[in-house]
Amino acid sequence: MSSSSNTYPAALDDEQLLAIFRALKRGRGRELVTDANVDALIGLARFYRQEQLEYLLREWRSACGEDAEAMNFEQFSRQPPAA
């Protein structure tokens, strides 16, 4: 049974994505990260054990530094807090 960390990310065949990943590893190319490619770049960083780059990409994906997609915003009240 293979784990996800031992398999190539699906986007590995995309040369443009790999070029962005290589630029990010050299400290360049931040302007090339988009909502459309950030998850694939995170997968590449995880696969190649680039923990710092993975962390920075996850932080980029979320404006507040947390995984906003995993937040359950429905649980919060829509009423403003009392002063």
C-alpha positions as CSV (number, residue, x, y, z in Angstrom):
1,M,0.0,0.0,0.0
2,S,1.6,3.3,-1.1
3,S,1.1,6.5,0.9
4,S,0.3,9.8,-0.8
5,S,3.8,11.1,0.2
6,N,5.4,8.4,-2.0
7,T,3.5,9.2,-5.1
8,Y,3.9,12.0,-7.5
9,P,1.4,14.8,-7.4
10,A,-1.0,14.8,-10.4
11,A,0.4,18.2,-11.6
12,L,4.0,16.9,-11.9
13,D,3.7,16.6,-15.7
14,D,2.9,20.3,-16.1
15,E,6.2,21.9,-17.0
16,Q,4.9,25.4,-16.3
17,L,4.0,24.4,-12.8
18,L,7.4,22.8,-12.3
19,A,9.1,26.0,-13.5
20,I,7.1,28.0,-11.0
21,F,8.1,25.5,-8.2
22,R,11.8,25.8,-9.1
23,A,11.6,29.6,-9.1
24,L,9.9,29.5,-5.7
25,K,12.7,27.3,-4.4
26,R,15.2,30.0,-5.5
27,G,13.2,32.7,-3.8
28,R,11.6,34.0,-7.0
29,G,8.3,33.7,-8.8
30,R,5.9,34.7,-6.0
31,E,3.9,36.7,-8.4
32,L,3.2,33.5,-10.4
33,V,1.3,31.8,-7.5
34,T,-2.4,31.9,-8.1
35,D,-5.6,30.5,-6.6
36,A,-5.6,28.0,-9.5
37,N,-2.1,26.6,-8.9
38,V,-1.4,27.0,-5.2
39,D,-2.8,23.6,-4.2
40,A,-0.6,21.8,-6.8
41,L,2.4,23.8,-5.6
42,I,1.7,22.8,-2.0
43,G,1.6,19.1,-3.2
44,L,4.9,19.5,-4.9
45,A,6.5,21.1,-1.9
46,R,5.2,18.3,0.3
47,F,6.4,15.6,-2.1
48,Y,9.9,17.1,-2.3
49,R,10.0,17.7,1.4
50,Q,10.3,21.5,1.1
51,E,8.6,22.2,4.5
52,Q,9.3,25.9,4.6
53,L,8.0,26.4,1.1
54,E,4.9,24.3,1.8
55,Y,4.2,26.4,4.9
56,L,4.6,29.7,3.0
57,L,2.3,28.5,0.2
58,R,-0.3,27.4,2.8
59,E,0.0,30.8,4.4
60,W,-0.3,32.5,1.0
61,R,-3.5,30.5,0.4
62,S,-5.1,31.8,3.5
63,A,-5.1,35.5,4.3
64,C,-5.4,34.8,8.1
65,G,-2.7,32.2,8.2
66,E,-5.2,29.3,8.7
67,D,-6.8,26.9,6.3
68,A,-9.9,29.0,5.6
69,E,-11.5,26.2,3.6
70,A,-11.6,24.0,6.7
71,M,-13.2,26.7,8.9
72,N,-16.9,26.1,9.7
73,F,-18.1,29.7,9.5
74,E,-21.7,28.7,9.8
75,Q,-21.2,28.1,13.5
76,F,-20.6,31.7,14.2
77,S,-23.4,34.2,14.9
78,R,-24.3,36.7,12.3
79,Q,-25.0,39.3,15.0
80,P,-22.3,41.7,15.8
81,P,-20.8,41.5,19.3
82,A,-22.4,43.7,22.0
83,A,-20.4,46.7,22.8
